[in-house]
Amino acid sequence: MGKLLIVQTKIPSDKVEELKLKTGKSTIKEALSEAVYHYLYCPLANKIDESIERCKRGRKPLYLKEISETHGSE
């Protein structure tokens, strides 16, 4: 195994609960691990990545894109 890196991010609690339901995992750590693994190895993930809006500092997470679309239309 390569070098390990500890990272942190803010994710709304409702999105975390939804992720736990979708992955079938009982802990946040397991659910996030499953999601990251799926994102890295799923051939369809590249198609999703192409549709993500780019900003000056990088790409916007999917949940932020959804929020900005719903609030931008109001």
Secondary structure by P-SEA (a helix, b strand, c coil): ccbbbbbbbbbcaaaaaaaaaaaccccaaaaaaaaaaaaacccaaaaaaaaccccccccccaaaaaaaaaaaac
